Structures are given as structure tokens and as C-alpha cells.
Amino acid sequence: MIAPDARLRMSALFRMQFEPAQDSWVLLYPEGMVRLNTPAAEILRRCDGRRTVHEIVAELEQEFAQSPLHDDVVVFLGQALERGWLQ
């Protein structure tokens, strides 16, 4: 379980950028690229090491006028940590 006060950030092995040719956000890494869907990109863009998980969830709920998003965000963050995208 990821603590609500955890401050996650992108792993140094990955770089996130918008790719116009793909018309989507992607994660670039030495061996290739991962194309992100919109929810994944919105979550990862906020993982800057300053925001807490709680703050990220609150920001997403406000921006997209949807609630509750906590469980979905935490599940995705767990998967991103397992894949080494975040630290």
C-alpha cells in the first residue's frame, strides 16, 4: 500500500514527454518507449517529488470533477512503481 503522504517522482531511467507523432504522452527509456493513455499521463505528470499522493488524488478529482479516484490512482501508482517508472 502506498502511503497518502508519499512523494513519488519519475525514475532517472525514464523521461516523459508529449509525442506529436503519437498524439499522446510517452515514457522514453534506453530500450524503447511506452505510450501512455490519458489517465496514466495525468497521474504521472503530477509525480514530481513535491506533491503527495493525497494531493495528486485531490488535484485529479477537482480537475476532472470525478470522485472518488483514490483507489484507481493508488493501484496505478503501485503498477508504475513495480515497472520502475517511479521511485
Backbone as a printed PyTorch tensor [residue, N CA C, xyz], in Angstrom:
tensor([[[  0.8400,  -1.1850,   0.0000],
         [  0.0000,   0.0000,   0.0000],
         [  0.8790,   1.2400,   0.0000]],

        [[  0.5250,   2.2030,  -0.7910],
         [  1.2760,   3.4510,  -0.8870],
         [  0.6870,   4.4480,   0.1060]],

        [[  1.5390,   5.0360,   0.9050],
         [  1.0890,   5.9920,   1.9220],
         [  0.5660,   7.2670,   1.2650]],

        [[ -0.4900,   7.8610,   1.8340],
         [ -1.0450,   9.0970,   1.2790],
         [ -0.0560,  10.2540,   1.2630]],

        [[  0.9550,  10.2010,   2.1540],
         [  1.9310,  11.2920,   2.1980],
         [  3.1990,  10.9870,   1.3970]],

        [[  3.1900,   9.8760,   0.6390],
         [  4.3430,   9.5290,  -0.2030],
         [  4.4940,  10.5730,  -1.3060]],

        [[  5.7340,  10.9040,  -1.6150],
         [  6.0500,  11.8770,  -2.6740],
         [  6.8580,  11.1400,  -3.7420]],

        [[  6.1560,  10.6860,  -4.7550],
         [  6.7860,   9.8940,  -5.8070],
         [  7.2930,  10.7950,  -6.9290]],

        [[  8.3380,  10.3010,  -7.6010],
         [  8.8670,  11.0390,  -8.7510],
         [  9.3280,  10.0440,  -9.7990]],

        [[  9.4890,  10.5560, -11.0090],
         [  9.8980,   9.7260, -12.1290],
         [ 11.3010,   9.1780, -11.8850]],

        [[ 11.4910,   7.9180, -12.2180],
         [ 12.8060,   7.2930, -12.1280],
         [ 13.7450,   7.9760, -13.1190]],

        [[ 15.0070,   8.0500, -12.7680],
         [ 16.0020,   8.6990, -13.6290],
         [ 16.1630,   7.9880, -14.9710]],

        [[ 15.7410,   6.7270, -15.0640],
         [ 15.8620,   5.9770, -16.3150],
         [ 14.7870,   6.3350, -17.3370]],

        [[ 13.7650,   7.0670, -16.9000],
         [ 12.6330,   7.3780, -17.7710],
         [ 12.4700,   8.8820, -17.9430]],

        [[ 12.0000,   9.2550, -19.1220],
         [ 11.6660,  10.6510, -19.3870],
         [ 10.2860,  10.6880, -20.0280]],

        [[  9.4540,  11.5530, -19.5260],
         [  8.0980,  11.6740, -20.0500],
         [  8.0220,  12.9020, -20.9390]],

        [[  7.4090,  12.7340, -22.1050],
         [  7.2310,  13.8800, -22.9870],
         [  6.0190,  13.6480, -23.8860]],

        [[  5.4770,  14.7560, -24.4080],
         [  4.3770,  14.6440, -25.3650],
         [  4.9800,  14.3850, -26.7320]],

        [[  4.4810,  13.3800, -27.4140],
         [  4.9740,  12.9960, -28.7270],
         [  3.9110,  13.3360, -29.7680]],

        [[  4.1010,  14.4310, -30.5220],
         [  3.0930,  14.8370, -31.5100],
         [  2.7740,  13.7460, -32.5390]],

        [[  3.7800,  12.9930, -32.9650],
         [  3.5440,  11.9370, -33.9600],
         [  2.6040,  10.8640, -33.4110]],

        [[  2.6510,  10.6280, -32.1020],
         [  1.7790,   9.6470, -31.4530],
         [  0.4890,  10.3000, -30.9620]],

        [[  0.4730,  11.6310, -30.9160],
         [ -0.6220,  12.4120, -30.3340],
         [ -0.9280,  11.9410, -28.9180]],

        [[  0.1560,  11.6830, -28.1610],
         [ -0.0160,  11.2240, -26.7800],
         [  1.2840,  11.4350, -26.0050]],

        [[  1.1630,  11.2990, -24.6960],
         [  2.3270,  11.3210, -23.8260],
         [  2.9850,   9.9640, -23.8810]],

        [[  4.3100,   9.9670, -23.8010],
         [  5.0690,   8.7270, -23.8200],
         [  6.1330,   8.7550, -22.7260]],

        [[  6.5490,   7.5780, -22.3200],
         [  7.7060,   7.4240, -21.4460],
         [  8.8360,   6.8920, -22.3080]],

        [[  9.9280,   7.6280, -22.3370],
         [ 11.0970,   7.1900, -23.0920],
         [ 12.1020,   6.5860, -22.1340]],

        [[ 12.7490,   5.5140, -22.5560],
         [ 13.7890,   4.8720, -21.7660],
         [ 14.7940,   4.2710, -22.7420]],

        [[ 15.9780,   3.8890, -22.2690],
         [ 17.0340,   3.4460, -23.1970],
         [ 16.6110,   2.3480, -24.1720]],

        [[ 15.7310,   1.4430, -23.7590],
         [ 15.3510,   0.3330, -24.6310],
         [ 14.1210,   0.6150, -25.4890]],

        [[ 13.4820,   1.7560, -25.3120],
         [ 12.2940,   1.9990, -26.1100],
         [ 11.3910,   3.0850, -25.5860]],

        [[ 10.0950,   2.8540, -25.7640],
         [  9.0930,   3.8600, -25.4560],
         [  7.8060,   3.1740, -25.0050]],

        [[  7.1050,   3.8050, -24.0650],
         [  5.7980,   3.3350, -23.6170],
         [  4.8070,   4.4410, -23.9170]],

        [[  3.7890,   4.1300, -24.7050],
         [  2.7340,   5.1020, -24.9910],
         [  1.7390,   5.0640, -23.8430]],

        [[  1.4280,   6.2330, -23.2920],
         [  0.5490,   6.3110, -22.1250],
         [ -0.8610,   6.7080, -22.5290]],

        [[ -1.8400,   6.1140, -21.8610],
         [ -3.2060,   6.5940, -22.0690],
         [ -3.3720,   7.8830, -21.2550]],

        [[ -4.4530,   8.5860, -21.4620],
         [ -4.6510,   9.8900, -20.8250],
         [ -4.6380,   9.8230, -19.3040]],

        [[ -5.3660,   8.8990, -18.6650],
         [ -5.3100,   8.8490, -17.2020],
         [ -3.9020,   8.6010, -16.6640]],

        [[ -3.1630,   7.6890, -17.2860],
         [ -1.8010,   7.4050, -16.8360],
         [ -0.9270,   8.6440, -16.9650]],

        [[ -1.0420,   9.3430, -18.0720],
         [ -0.2470,  10.5570, -18.2770],
         [ -0.5960,  11.6230, -17.2490]],

        [[ -1.8730,  11.7950, -16.9650],
         [ -2.2800,  12.8190, -15.9960],
         [ -1.7410,  12.5140, -14.6040]],

        [[ -1.7160,  11.2470, -14.2440],
         [ -1.1760,  10.8680, -12.9350],
         [  0.3350,  11.0720, -12.9220]],

        [[  1.0360,  10.5290, -13.9120],
         [  2.4930,  10.5990, -13.9260],
         [  3.0150,  12.0280, -14.0410]],

        [[  2.3020,  12.8820, -14.7630],
         [  2.7360,  14.2810, -14.8840],
         [  2.7870,  14.9750, -13.5310]],

        [[  2.0290,  14.4840, -12.5870],
         [  1.9760,  15.0860, -11.2520],
         [  2.9750,  14.4630, -10.2730]],

        [[  3.6250,  13.4030, -10.6730],
         [  4.6050,  12.7370,  -9.8020],
         [  5.9480,  13.4470,  -9.9440]],

        [[  6.0770,  14.5460,  -9.2230],
         [  7.2540,  15.4090,  -9.3390],
         [  8.1250,  15.4060,  -8.0840]],

        [[  7.7730,  14.5750,  -7.1100],
         [  8.5360,  14.5270,  -5.8730],
         [  8.1410,  15.5920,  -4.8720]],

        [[  7.2820,  16.5100,  -5.2720],
         [  6.8010,  17.5670,  -4.3730],
         [  5.3920,  17.2830,  -3.8750]],

        [[  4.5380,  16.8010,  -4.7770],
         [  3.1550,  16.5150,  -4.4010],
         [  3.0710,  15.1680,  -3.6930]],

        [[  2.1970,  15.1060,  -2.6980],
         [  1.9210,  13.8290,  -2.0470],
         [  0.8750,  13.0800,  -2.8730]],

        [[  0.7420,  11.8050,  -2.6060],
         [ -0.2940,  11.0120,  -3.2730],
         [ -1.6560,  11.6340,  -2.9940]],

        [[ -1.8890,  12.0460,  -1.7600],
         [ -3.1530,  12.6880,  -1.3930],
         [ -3.3890,  13.9350,  -2.2410]],

        [[ -2.3630,  14.7550,  -2.4200],
         [ -2.5030,  15.9790,  -3.2210],
         [ -2.7690,  15.6590,  -4.6910]],

        [[ -2.1130,  14.6300,  -5.2090],
         [ -2.3350,  14.2280,  -6.6030],
         [ -3.7820,  13.7880,  -6.8000]],

        [[ -4.2780,  12.9680,  -5.8970],
         [ -5.6630,  12.4960,  -5.9920],
         [ -6.6290,  13.6730,  -5.9240]],

        [[ -6.4310,  14.5720,  -4.9760],
         [ -7.3200,  15.7250,  -4.8200],
         [ -7.3030,  16.6020,  -6.0760]],

        [[ -6.1200,  16.8060,  -6.6330],
         [ -5.9930,  17.6250,  -7.8440],
         [ -6.7240,  16.9860,  -9.0210]],

        [[ -6.5770,  15.6770,  -9.1850],
         [ -7.2540,  14.9760, -10.2770],
         [ -8.7680,  14.9960, -10.0900]],

        [[ -9.2310,  14.7830,  -8.8660],
         [-10.6800,  14.8080,  -8.6050],
         [-11.2550,  16.1810,  -8.9180]],

        [[-10.5160,  17.2270,  -8.5900],
         [-11.0030,  18.5830,  -8.8670],
         [-10.9630,  18.8810, -10.3650]],

        [[ -9.8480,  18.5750, -11.0160],
         [ -9.7030,  18.9040, -12.4330],
         [-10.7050,  18.1660, -13.3140]],

        [[-10.9750,  16.9000, -12.9780],
         [-11.8540,  16.1030, -13.8270],
         [-13.2500,  15.9210, -13.2510]],

        [[-13.5210,  16.5980, -12.1270],
         [-14.8430,  16.5680, -11.4880],
         [-15.3430,  15.1370, -11.3130]],

        [[-14.4330,  14.2720, -10.8330],
         [-14.7920,  12.8850, -10.5630],
         [-14.2830,  12.5130,  -9.1840]],

        [[-15.0920,  11.7520,  -8.5080],
         [-14.7090,  11.3270,  -7.1670],
         [-15.4480,  10.0330,  -6.8610]],

        [[-14.8970,   9.1300,  -6.1320],
         [-13.5320,   9.0860,  -5.6100],
         [-12.5830,   8.4440,  -6.6210]],

        [[-11.3710,   8.9610,  -6.7040],
         [-10.3540,   8.4120,  -7.5960],
         [ -9.1960,   7.7570,  -6.8400]],

        [[ -9.2160,   7.8630,  -5.5290],
         [ -8.0920,   7.4010,  -4.7230],
         [ -7.6570,   5.9820,  -5.0560]],

        [[ -8.5760,   5.0410,  -5.0180],
         [ -8.2100,   3.6270,  -5.2260],
         [ -7.6050,   3.4010,  -6.6060]],

        [[ -8.2020,   3.9960,  -7.6440],
         [ -7.6770,   3.8210,  -9.0070],
         [ -6.2830,   4.4180,  -9.1410]],

        [[ -6.0760,   5.5970,  -8.5550],
         [ -4.7600,   6.2460,  -8.6360],
         [ -3.7180,   5.4190,  -7.8990]],

        [[ -4.0460,   4.9340,  -6.7170],
         [ -3.0910,   4.1530,  -5.9270],
         [ -2.7470,   2.8320,  -6.6310]],

        [[ -3.7180,   2.1980,  -7.2390],
         [ -3.4420,   0.9600,  -7.9880],
         [ -2.4770,   1.2600,  -9.1360]],

        [[ -2.7420,   2.3320,  -9.8870],
         [ -1.8480,   2.6850, -10.9900],
         [ -0.4520,   3.0220, -10.4840]],

        [[ -0.3600,   3.7960,  -9.4100],
         [  0.9490,   4.1570,  -8.8640],
         [  1.7240,   2.9090,  -8.4380]],

        [[  1.0350,   1.9410,  -7.8660],
         [  1.6760,   0.6840,  -7.4990],
         [  2.2440,  -0.0350,  -8.7170]],

        [[  1.4800,  -0.0510,  -9.7970],
         [  1.9470,  -0.6840, -11.0300],
         [  3.1440,   0.0690, -11.6030]],

        [[  3.0940,   1.3970, -11.5470],
         [  4.1980,   2.2120, -12.0590],
         [  5.4650,   1.9800, -11.2340]],

        [[  5.3030,   1.8320,  -9.9250],
         [  6.4590,   1.5320,  -9.0730],
         [  7.0450,   0.1620,  -9.4140]],

        [[  6.1850,  -0.8320,  -9.6050],
         [  6.6400,  -2.1810,  -9.9560],
         [  7.4090,  -2.1870, -11.2790]],

        [[  6.9840,  -1.3560, -12.1950],
         [  7.6400,  -1.2990, -13.5140],
         [  8.9010,  -0.4380, -13.4960]],

        [[  9.1500,   0.2100, -12.3710],
         [ 10.3350,   1.0400, -12.2490],
         [ 10.2010,   2.4340, -12.8190]],

        [[  8.9770,   2.8260, -13.1870],
         [  8.7650,   4.1620, -13.7400],
         [  8.9340,   5.2390, -12.6710]],

        [[  8.5470,   4.8950, -11.4530],
         [  8.5800,   5.8520, -10.3440],
         [  9.5070,   5.3600,  -9.2540]],

        [[  9.9050,   6.3050,  -8.4210],
         [ 10.6730,   5.9650,  -7.2260],
         [ 10.2000,   6.8480,  -6.0890]]])
